[in-house]
Amino acid sequence: MKMLFAVLVLSLTPHPTRLIAREVVFPVGSEQLRGHLAAPEGAGPFPAVIYLHGGRGPLIGGNPKATAEALAKSGFIGFSPLRGKNSSLVRNVQEVTAAINYVKNLDSVDQQHLAIVGFSRGGLLAFMASTRRRDLDAVVLMAPAHGRGTLHHFLSDVDSVTARTLILVAKNDTKQVDHVRISRQVGTALKNAGKDSRLLVYPSYGRDGHQLFFEVRRAYWKDIENFLRTALDAD
């Protein structure tokens, strides 16, 4: 699948890297959804990282476009699918599967090196995917949601996880839901199952720790970048 891109410059560091990025559409059954796709300049193939945003229905938690571009600047194909208005978990899982299939069929993607980064509800979806798939090398869970108890069901499936897992949460991410407790539950379940996982609890962020991951911030991004480079052999 060939793509034409517009050339952009991302300035997360004093030495910006040129990247190519655009908004795309991808199929989910008989429908189509939008997403942000970004890649380093060059022929590749590059490892691919899918970013799953937070929020439900039309609400978006996080910054899909900026995250896709930050991933490309780090040397990966970054793809941030935008979920549809149907907020059912079954539908969201279908969308994640479609996004993975879309990315794996891009000519510039190294199909043997694939990762998912998920925030809040996207973190729940990323964790669910890690219990079902064997083609993921790495998973990053940023303050994962519990999905009204759905998470507990998948905690019993951690023996099936093959991907390295990094869990991130701010110390004061407890305002609406105790994401610290949820993150610790996931981390403990993975450790008890002997899985390669790590939990990082960051200092309190503002009045609501969940806001830490609403933008690409230096406070946590370097940890994600280093983790993905190690897990995907992208150095």
N, C-alpha and C positions, 0 to 999 in steps of 0.2 A: 504494500500500500504506500504510494508515494504522496508526499505532502509538500506544499509550498508554505514558507514561513516568512514573517516579517522579522527583520533584525532589530534587536533591542539591546540596551546596555543596562545591566543591573549593578547597583552601587552599594552592596552590603559591606564592602571592604574598601580601603583606599586604592586598591588595584582592581577595578571592575573588569569582569570577564564578559566578552561578547557572547550572546546566546541568541537562539532563534525561538520564537514563541508565537502562538496564535490561539484563538478560540476555535474549537472543533465541535463536531457533532458525532455521536456514536450510537449504534442501535441497541435498544433494550427490547427484545421481542419485536413487535410491530411498530414500536414507537422510537423516538430519538431524543436523546438528552444532550445537553451542552457540557463542555469541559474545557479546561485550560491545559494546553500542552506546551512544554518548553524543553529545549535540548541544547547541549553545548554545540558550538560549531564543529563541523567535521563529519566524516562518513560513518563513524561508529564501527561496529555496534557498541552501544552503551548499556550499562545496567539500568533498569527502570524502577522507579519508585512511584507508587500511587498514593496520593493524599486524599483521605476521606474526611470531609469537614464535619463540624458539629451542627447542632440544630435539628429541627424536625419540620417536615412539610416545606413551605417556602422560606423558612428561617435558615440562615447560614451562620454558623459559629466558626470563627477562624477566618483566614484570608487565603482562599484557594489559589487565586492568581499569583500572589506574592510567593506562596509556598512552592508552586510549580517552578517559578523562576529561580527561587533560591536553590532548589534541588538541581536545576540545570547548571547553575553557577558552580555547584559542588561536583559536577561531572556526571550527573545522571540524566536520563530522560525523566522529567517530572510531569505527571499527569494528575490533574485535580478534577474528577468528574463532579458535576453539580446534580445532586439528587433531585428527583421530581417532587411534585406537590403531594403525592401519595406517601403518607408517613408510616404505612404499615411496615413492620420489620421484615415480613416475607418479601415485599416489593423491594425494600432497600437491599436485601441480600441478593436479589436478582440483578439489581443495578451494579452491585460490586462485582459479581461474576461477569457481567457484560463489560465492565471497565477493564478487568484483568484480561479478558479475551481480546478486547480492542488493542490494548497496549502490546500484548504478545505478538500481534500480527503486524506491527509496524516494522518496516525494513531496518530501521536504525537501532532496534532494541535487541540486546543480548538476552534471548529467552531463558538462558540458564542462570541469570542473575536478576532476581525480582524481589521487591520489598514493598511493604505497605506501612504508611504512617497514618494513624487515625486519631482524631481529637473528639472527646466527649462521645456523642452517639457514633461518630466515625470510629472512635476507639473501640466501642463495643462491637461494631461491624468488623473491624480489623481482627479483633480477638476471635470472633466467630469464624472468620475465614481461616485463621491459623490452625483451628481445630479440625478443619475440613480438607485443607489443601496440602499437597506435598511439594508444590512448586514455588514456595516462598522461602527465601533465605533469611529474611529478617522482618521483624514487625516492631513498630514503635507505637506504644499506647500512651497518648497524652490525656491524662485525667479521664479515663474511660467511664462511660455511663453504665448504669446497671440494667437499663431497659425494662424497668418494672418487674424485676426478678428474673429476666431472661438470662442475665449473666451467670447466675448461680447454676442454671442448667448446663451451661457450657464449661463451667469450672470442673465438672465431672469428666470432661473430655480432654483434659490437659495431657493425658498420656499420648494423645494423637498429634500433639504439636511437635513439629520438626524444626521450625524456624527459631533463630535467636530472637530474644525478646527484650526490649528496653521499655521500661515504664517510667513516665515522668509525671510529677504532680507538684503543685505548690502547697506549702504547709498550711495555708489558710483557705484552701479550696473546699470549704465546708458550708458555704452560705446557703445554698438551696439544697444541695445533695452533698453528702460527705464523700467526695471523690478521693480523699486521702485513704479512708477506710476501704473503699472499693479497690483502689490501686494496690493496697497492701494485701487484700484478699487474693487478687490475681497473682501478685508476686509470690505469695506464700504457696499457693497451689502449684505454681510452676516449679518452685524450688523443691517442694516435697515430692514432685514427680521426677526430679533429677534433670530438669530442663535448663538450658543455657539462658539465664535471664538475670536482669538487674533492675532494681528500683532506685530511682533518684528522687528525693524529696527536696525541692528548692525552698529557699526562704520565702516568707510571706510576701505576696505581691499585691500592693494596693489594699483596697478594702475587700476585694473578691479575687482569690487566687485563680479562679477559672479564667479571668481576663488575661492571664499571662500568655496563653496560647492563642489569643485572638489575632495576634500579629506575629510575624517572624522577628524574634528578638534574640539579641546576642546572649542573653541570660541562659538560654537553653539550646540555641541552634547548633553551637559548636559540638555539644554532646551528641546530637542527632547525626551531624555530619561525620564525626569520627566513628560512631557506631556503624553507620551505613557503609562507610569506606572499608572498615575492617570486615564486616559481614559479607560485603559484595565484592571484595578484592578489587576495589576501584582505584587504588593508589597507583 
